[in-house]
Every structure is written in structure tokens, then in C-alpha cells.
Amino acid sequence: MLLTVEEFVATFGEEECLQIAGVGGRDDRVLDRPRLIEALRHAEGLVLGYVVERWPRAVDGTPMLKGFAADVARWRLRGRG
């Protein structure tokens, strides 16, 4: 996977991740890992299918590609994808 759940949480912070990908009550929310993993896989497909295809020298796992994947997954989790 281009970006792990832990890297995603480190990028945006636990509080935001619980807001956009959490389940449970307000005081006892936990991360919905399957939903987050699905968003990360979708983002990875877009990044690798477009960015790497367009720029073949881009290397899987570089910070730039991880950033793109994080932004796409975040957008998708916010209900805009």
C-alpha cells in the first residue's frame, strides 16, 4: 500500500481522522479502519494510475506520492469522492 493507516493518521492527526473516518459516540469514537483502508486503496489506484503513468520516474512511496494519496483519501472520506 502506498500509504498506511498509521501514516494517514500521522499526516492529519487523530482528531481529524476520527471526525472523517470514525464510528461510535462522540466521547468514544474509534477509527473505522476498513473504511479508511478502502479510501487509501482508492487513492493509491488514482495516484499510481495517473501520476505514475504520466510521470514514470515517480517512485512508489516517495513523499510527494504519499501526500497526493493522503489528500485524495481525505477528500473521499469527507464525502466528496
N, C-alpha and C positions, 0 to 999 in steps of 0.2 A: 504494500500500500504506500502511496506517495506521502501521505500524512497520517500519523496515528492519532487516536483519540487523545492521548496524553499531550501530543504536540498542539493539537487544536485547542485544548483547554489552556495550555501554557500561553498560546498566542492571544486569546481573547479573555482569559480569566474565568475562574469557576462561576462567578456570579452571573455573568452574561450567558455562559453556556447552560446554566440551569434555567435561565429565562427562556432561551430559544429551543432547548432540547431536554428539558426536564419534565418529570412526571411526579405526581404527588401533590400534597397540600403545600400551602405557602411556607410553612415552617419546617416541612420535612421532604423537600424536593430531592430527587436523585436523578442522575443523568440517565436518559434513555439511550443507552449505548447502541442497541440495534438501529434506532432511528438515526443516530449520529454517524454510525458506520455506513449506513446506506447513503447518506448525504456526502460523506467523504469519498465513497466509491464513485458516485455520480460525478463529483468534482474531478476526481482523478481521470475518469473517462474523457471529460471535456478537455482537461488540460493536456493529457497525453495525445488525445485525438486531434487537437487543433494546434496547440503551441508547438509540440514536438514535431508534428508533421510539417508545420510551416517553417520551423527553425530546427533542423535536425541536429545541430550542435548542442542544443539544450540538453543537459544531462539530468536524468531522472534523479530526483532527490535534492536538487540544488535549492538554496533558499528562495530564489525567485519563483520556482515552480511550486514550492510548498506554500508560498504566500498566495499565489493565484488559486491554488486548491482550497486554502483556508477561506479566502474571500468568497469563492463560489459556493462552498458548503454553507457558510454563514448566510449568504443570500437565500439559498434554498431552504434552510431551516427557519428563516423568518417568514416563510410562506410566499415568497416571491418567485419561486423557481418551479 
